[in-house]
Amino acid sequence: MKHHIMIALGILMAMVFSFRLANALLAPGLGFSELYLFGGIVIAAFLIFFGLRERRAIQNSSQNKDS
């Protein structure tokens, strides 16, 4: 169940930070706000990645129990 929360939170964060970054990039100049938003996207990507990795591990362990 934890992996579902990680994946869902990661997708939600990625959507929010991507939308805000797209709006921030329309304004002239780059600054700390764009760096902050890009960091949020990176954290969201890690949440999705580790959630999927945990999901695969749980699926593999349940397949090993069935065999």
FILO-207288 format. One record per atom (N, C-alpha, C): residue in one letter; x, y, z. Coordinates in steps of 0.2 Angstrom, whole numbers, padded with zeros to 4 digits, always signed. Layout:
<nodes>
AXYZ...
</nodes>
This chain:
<nodes>
M+0004-0006+0000M+0000+0000+0000M+0004+0006+0000K+0010+0006+0003K+0015+0012+0003K+0017+0014-0003H+0018+0009-0008H+0020+0011-0015H+0015+0014-0019H+0009+0013-0017H+0003+0016-0021H+0003+0024-0019I+0004+0025-0012I+0005+0032-0010I+0011+0036-0013M+0016+0032-0013M+0022+0035-0016M+0021+0037-0023I+0019+0033-0027I+0018+0034-0034I+0012+0039-0035A+0007+0039-0032A+0002+0044-0032A+0004+0051-0030L+0008+0052-0025L+0011+0058-0023L+0016+0061-0027G+0020+0056-0030G+0025+0058-0035G+0022+0061-0041I+0016+0058-0044I+0013+0060-0050I+0010+0067-0048L+0007+0067-0043L+0003+0074-0041L+0009+0079-0041M+0014+0078-0037M+0020+0083-0037M+0022+0085-0043A+0023+0080-0048A+0026+0081-0054A+0021+0086-0058M+0015+0084-0058M+0010+0089-0062M+0010+0096-0059V+0010+0097-0053V+0010+0103-0050V+0016+0107-0051F+0022+0104-0050F+0029+0107-0051F+0030+0109-0059S+0028+0104-0063S+0028+0105-0070S+0024+0111-0072F+0018+0111-0070F+0014+0117-0072F+0017+0124-0070R+0019+0124-0063R+0022+0130-0061R+0029+0132-0064L+0033+0127-0066L+0039+0128-0070L+0038+0131-0077A+0032+0128-0080A+0031+0130-0087A+0029+0138-0086N+0025+0140-0081N+0023+0147-0081N+0029+0151-0079A+0033+0148-0075A+0039+0152-0073A+0044+0153-0078L+0045+0148-0083L+0049+0149-0088L+0047+0154-0094L+0040+0156-0094L+0038+0161-0098L+0040+0168-0096A+0041+0169-0090A+0044+0175-0088A+0051+0176-0089P+0053+0182-0091P+0060+0183-0093P+0065+0182-0087G+0071+0179-0088G+0076+0178-0083G+0075+0171-0080L+0081+0169-0077L+0081+0162-0073L+0083+0164-0066G+0080+0161-0061G+0082+0162-0054G+0081+0156-0050F+0081+0158-0043F+0080+0153-0038F+0073+0149-0039S+0068+0153-0041S+0062+0150-0041S+0062+0144-0046E+0065+0145-0052E+0065+0140-0057E+0069+0134-0054L+0075+0135-0050L+0079+0130-0047L+0075+0126-0042Y+0071+0130-0038Y+0066+0127-0033Y+0061+0122-0037L+0058+0124-0042L+0053+0120-0046L+0056+0114-0049F+0062+0115-0052F+0065+0109-0055F+0067+0104-0049G+0069+0106-0044G+0071+0102-0038G+0064+0098-0036G+0059+0101-0036G+0052+0098-0035G+0051+0092-0039I+0052+0094-0046I+0051+0088-0051I+0056+0083-0050V+0062+0084-0048V+0067+0079-0047V+0065+0074-0041I+0062+0078-0035I+0060+0074-0030I+0054+0070-0032A+0049+0072-0036A+0044+0069-0038A+0046+0062-0042A+0051+0063-0046A+0053+0058-0050A+0056+0052-0046F+0060+0054-0041F+0062+0049-0036F+0057+0046-0032L+0051+0049-0030L+0046+0046-0027L+0043+0041-0032I+0042+0043-0038I+0039+0038-0043I+0043+0032-0044F+0050+0033-0045F+0054+0028-0046F+0055+0023-0040F+0055+0026-0034F+0056+0021-0028F+0049+0018-0027G+0044+0021-0028G+0037+0018-0028G+0036+0012-0032L+0039+0013-0039L+0038+0007-0044L+0043+0002-0042R+0049+0003-0039R+0054-0002-0037R+0051-0006-0032E+0048-0003-0027E+0045-0006-0021E+0039-0011-0023R+0035-0008-0028R+0030-0012-0031R+0032-0018-0034R+0037-0018-0038R+0040-0024-0042R+0043-0029-0037A+0046-0026-0031A+0049-0031-0026A+0043-0035-0023I+0038-0031-0021I+0032-0035-0018I+0029-0040-0023Q+0028-0038-0029Q+0026-0043-0034Q+0030-0049-0035N+0037-0048-0035N+0042-0053-0036N+0041-0058-0029S+0041-0055-0023S+0041-0059-0017S+0034-0063-0017S+0029-0060-0020S+0022-0064-0020S+0023-0070-0025Q+0026-0069-0030Q+0027-0074-0035Q+0031-0080-0033N+0036-0078-0029N+0041-0083-0026N+0037-0087-0021K+0032-0084-0017K+0028-0088-0012K+0023-0093-0016D+0021-0091-0021D+0016-0095-0025D+0020-0101-0028S+0026-0101-0029S+0030-0106-0033S+0032-0112-0028
</nodes>
